[in-house]
Amino acid sequence: MEIARDIEVSKIPAETSLIERWRQVRAHSIAIAQTLSAEDCMAQSMPDASPIKWHLAHTSWFFETFVLEKLEEFESEFIAFDPAFRVLFNSYYNGVGEKHPRPQRGLLTRPTLEQVLAYRKNVDQRIARLWQQVVAANDTAQLQQLQTLLELGLQHEQQHQELMLTDIKHLFWCNPLAPAMFSTPIDEAYSNPSLSSHSKALQWQTFDARLLEIGHQGAGFFFDNEAPRHRQFIEAFELGDRLVSNGEYLAFIEAGGYQNPALWLSEGWDWRQNQALQHPLYWQLQQQHWRVFTLHGWQALDLAQPVCHLSYFEASAFAVWAGARLPTEFEWEYAAQQRPDIADWFAHCWQWTSSSYAAYPGFAIAPGAIGEYNGKFMANQYVLRGSSCFTPAGHSRLTYRNFFPATARWQMSGLRLARSL
């Protein structure tokens, strides 16, 4: 994989202790940033993206605000590293207080990157000391509370590690110099040998109608939007045994897919026209040859690799053109559970589903600011399943529900086809 190769991060063994996993996750964020300059870390390419410096600070803010401050009895007197950071690096937690406007994060030339790294080091030292104090106190309830908060915090940081990569990719694409984050001259992250299967003809896998149980079960971490586990009926359907390839999507373009309103949802067609879109994000036709921008700079478009950086509207239009549709998230979860032998459920592209992002039956928002993590975004977004080549190792799972607006294209989002029977 592209990131594992260049940053030399391996999957954390399952038996690794929580505090050691936390240290490794924190180190991985620094490993990503170390490939960049201070100027790279400050810039913001669009309102949806954030500067790398902000990501580094916000993930530390999360631990300071929701762990150190919450368990302040173990710090005789809680003192914030810098009281101004409470506003500067709050993302969307209204329960915490004021927030610096998201579109203006790139204007924060101060604090400097050096100060942000000092902030991270300070928070890391205080978390390590807190862990030792709670363990030494032998208070089971306090230890359990700390473990829960640390686990949430490191999972949150892993989400931001993926965003760091997608955000810097968009930033570098906006630069006329087309800088490469990594120097190794390989194709985009899809370097897994199993993806050679994307050059073969798509085969349809059949699944019978049935009443399913959907959602998280058993031990292990999960976000609140993955629960509660509940029953869901699905009709018989077919699902493609691989992701849609660049070559297949190019055929859609050449067949006039971006000029045919009959293929598009009405809002999607208006959006496509307003943006004058003719192809996926990061594609470019140069001297009759297609190329794609990657973290290694411009590369020739590999027709056998999965198509990526599609909006929901583009994925939906392609599915209609192909005589198919997007799967529901429930079909996706059931099929992935039944056919683990299919190689590309995870670690290649997030896959759009036709499911609107909504609460599962019985879902309840947790009290306090932590409850703002997922629940309040359950409107005007669609669910993506699986994971991408930028998703940190060990972060994905069968029930994971990613979500973005229908127009989002800068994430590693592709598609898998479904058909009703």
N, C-alpha and C positions, 0 to 999 in steps of 0.2 A: 504494500500500500504506500501511497505517496508520502503521507505524513509519518508513518512508522519508519520509513526508510530514511527520511531526512532529519527527523528529530530524535530518532533512535529511542522510541518509546515502545516498550513491550507490554503485553497484557499483564495486569497485576494478578498474581496467583490468588485463587479463591481463599486460601488459608491465611492470607496477609491480614494482620490486625487492623482494626478501624483507624487507629491513629497513624499507622504506617501508610495505609491507603490514602489517608488525608494528606500526608506529607508528599506522596508521589503525585497526587493530583495537583497540588499546589506547585510542585516543581515543573509539571508539564506546561502550565501556563507560562512560566518564565522561559521554558525551552522554546515555545512558539515565538515569544517576543524577542528573544535573543537573536533571531535571524533577521531582525528589522532594525532600522535606524530610529533615533529619537523623533525625527521628522515624520517617518512612516507611522509611528505610534500616535501622533497627535491629530492627524487629518481625519476628516469625516466626509465620505463621498456622497451621502444622501441621508435624509432624515431617518430612514429605516435602519441604517447602519450606525455603528458607534466606533469611535477611535479605540485602538488597541489599549492605549493608556487608560481610557475610561473603563474598559473591561477589566483590566488588572486592578483598578481601584475599587470598582463596584463589587467584585467578588470578595475583596477584603472587607469592604463596608458591610457586606452580608454577614460575615462572621463576627465583626465587631458589634453590629446592631442586634442580631438575633441570637448570638451565643454569649459573647462577653458581657453585653449589657443586660441580657435576660438573666444570666447567672451571676449577677454582680455581687452576690453575697460572698463569692469566693475571691473576688477582688475587693479588698477592704473598702476602697472607694473607687468606683468606676470613673475613669477619666478618659474621654475620647482622645485619640491621637491628635485630631484637629477638629474642633466643633463645626467648622465650615464644611467639612467633608460630609456631614449628615445630609446636607441639602445637595451638594454637588454630585454625589454619587448614589443618591436614591433614584431608583429607576421608575417604579410606578406604585410604591407603597404609600397610599394616602394616609394610612394609619400611623405612619412614622412621622409625617410632617411634609413640609414644602419640598419641591423637586426643582432642579435646574431643568429648563426646557430641553426635551430630547433633541430637537433639530439643531440646538446650539452647543452640543457637547464638543464639537470640533473647535469652538472658540476658546476652550479652556487651555490656554497656553501655560497657565499656572493652576495648580501645582505642576512642577516639572516632572518629567519621567523619573528622574533621580529621587524626587520626594515621594512619588507614588511607590517606587520600589522600597523605599525606607518604610513607608506605611505598611506594605505587605510584610516586611520583615518584622516589624513591631507586632502586628496582629498575630503572625505565626508564633512568635515567642510567647505571647500572652495566652494563646490557645494551648500551646504545649504545657505551659505552667498550670493552666486551669485543669487540663487533663490529669496531670500528676496529683493535683490537690484533690480532685473529686475521687480518683482511684484510692488515694491514701485515706480519705474520709470514710471509705467503705459504706457509703450511703447508696443502697441499691436504686432508690427512686431517683436521686440526683444523677447517678451514673447513666441510668436509662434515658433520662431527659437529655443529658449531654450527648449521648450516642445518637439519639434521634435527630437532634439539631445538627450535629456534625455530618451525619449521613446526608441529610437534606442539603447542607451547605456544599458538600463535595459533589453531589449530583448536580446541583445548581451551577457549580463552577465548570463541570464537564459540558453542560449546555453552552456556557459562554465560550469554551474552548472551540467548539464547532462554529459559533458565531464569529469568533476572532478570525478564523480562516476564511469564511465566506465574506466577511466585511473587508478584509485586506485584499481579497481577490477582486472585489468590486472597485476598491480604491485604485489598485494597480491598473486595472482595465481602463479607468478614467484617465490615466496618465498617458500622454502621447508617446512617452519613451517606452511604454509597455514593459515595465521592470518585472523581473522574475523573482519570486520569493525564494525559490530554490534553484540551484544551478544544474542539477542532474538533468540531462536532456532526454527525459522520458515523456510519454504521453500523460494525459490527465490521470488522476488518481486510480483509474481503472487499470491497474497493472496486475490484477489477480489472474493467474492462468485459467481459472474456471470460467472467466468471461469469454473465452473463445467460443463457448456455446452460443453466444449471441449472433454468430454468423449462420447458424442452422435455422431451418424453418421452424416457426413457432408451432408448438403442439398444444392442443386444448386438453385440460384436465377437468373431468366431470365430477361434480359433487351433488349428492342427492339432497332433496328438501329435508329439513329436520329442525327440531327445536334445540337450540344451543345454549350453553352457558358461556357468557362473554365477560371478560374482565379479569383482573388480577386474582390469583388464589395462591395460598401457601406462603412460605417464608420468603424473605428477600424484600429489598426496597421497591416501592412503587409510588408514583405521584398520585395525588388524591383524585385526579380525573380518570384514573384507570379503574376506579371502584365506585360503587360496590359491584361485585359479580352478580350478574342477573341473567334472566332468560331472554332469548331473542330468536324468533322464528325466521328462517330463510327459505326461499324457494330454491328449486334445483337450478344450478348455474354451472357455467364453464369458466375456467380461468387460464390465462396464458401461462405456459411453463417457464417463461423468461420475461425480462423487461423489454420494452420496445427499444429498438436500436436506432442509432443515428441514421443508418441507411434507410430504414423504414420511414423515419420522420422526414428525411430529405425527399423521399418519394411523395410524401404529402405536400411539401412545399412546391415541388415541381409540377404537381397536379393542380396547383392553384388553390391549395387549402387556405391560404391567407387572404384570398380574394373572393371566397365563396361564403356569403353570409348564412346560407342554409345550414352550414356545419356548426355555426357558433351560437352560443347562448346570446340573447339580445344585449345584455349588459357587456358581455365579453366582446361582441362585435363593435359596439360603440367605443369601448376601451382600445381595441386593436386599431380602429380608425384614428382615434385621437392621438395615439402614440405612433402611428404610421409603422406598425410592426410588420416585418416580412419573414422573420426567422427567430429562433431561440436566442436568448441572451448569450453573449460571448461568441456567437457565430459571425463569420465574415467571409464574403465571397471576394477573392482577390485573384485577378487574372484567370478566371474561370475555374479556380480551385477553392474549395471550402477549407477554412481553417477555424480553430477555436482557441480562445484565450484561456490559459490555465495558470496555475501558480508557478509553472516553469516557463511562462511566457507563451507566445503564439506557437501552436502546434498544428500539424495537418489533422483534419477531421478524420478520425477512425470510424468507418461506417459500421464496423462490427460491434462497437461499444454501445452501452445504453445511452439514449438521449437524456440530457440533463438540463437543468435550469429552465424548466417549463413552468408557466403559470397554470393554475387550475383551468382557466379558459382555454389555453392552448392544448392541454392534455385532453380536455373534454371534446374539443373540435376534432382532434386526431382520432379519438375513439369513434366518433360518429362517422368520420370518413372511412374508417376501417371496418364499418359494419358491426361495431361492438359498443361497449360502454365502459365506464370506470367501475370497479367493484365497490361495494359498500365496505366500510371498515370491518363489519361483522363477517362478511364473506372472506375478506383478506385474512382475518385472525384465524378463522376456522381452517381455511386452506393451508395456511402456513403451519398450523399445528398438525394437520393430517399429512402434509407432504414436506417434511423437513429435509428430504433429499434434494429438493430444488435449491440450487446454489445461491440464488441472488435475492432472497428475501431481505437480507441484511448486508450492510457494509458496502453498498454500491450507490444506490439512489433512494432517497425518501420517495414514497409512491403515493400519489394523489388518490384519494377515494372520493366517492360521491356523497359521503356522509358529512352533513353539517356538524360543526363542533358544538356539542350540546352535552348537558349533564346526563349521566346514567340514572335510571330510576333509583331513588333513594339517596342520591348524592347530597351531601351537606357540606357547606363551606365551613372550614375550621375557624374558630374564634381568633380574633386579633389580626394583626397585619399579615401574619403568615398565611392566613386564609385568602389573601389576595393573590396568591401565587398563580392559580389556574382558573378558578371559578368565574371571576369577573370578566374573562375574555370569551365566554361562551356565547358569542353573537357574531354573525357576519364573517365567519371563518370556516374553512374546510379541514378535515382530518387527513393527515398523511401517516402512513404506516411504514414499518421497517426501520432502516437507518441508512446513513450514507458513508462514503469513504472518509469523510471528515469527522464522523462521530467517534469519540474516544472509545478505545477498546474496552469492552465490559459494560458499556453504558446502555446498550440496546436490550430489548426484550420483546417477547411476543405481544404483550398488551400495551406497549408504549404508544401514546397518542400525541403526535406532533400536530401543530395546527398553524395555519397562516391564511391571510386574506387571499381571495381568488386571483389577485393580480401579482402576487409575490413571485419573483423569478430569480432572485439572487441566491436563494438557497439551493442545495443539491437535490432538486426535485424532478423526478421522472414519472413513468407510469407503467402499469401492467394492465392488460386488457381483460375484460370480462364479457360474458354473454349470458343472457337468460335462456332457460330451456322451457 
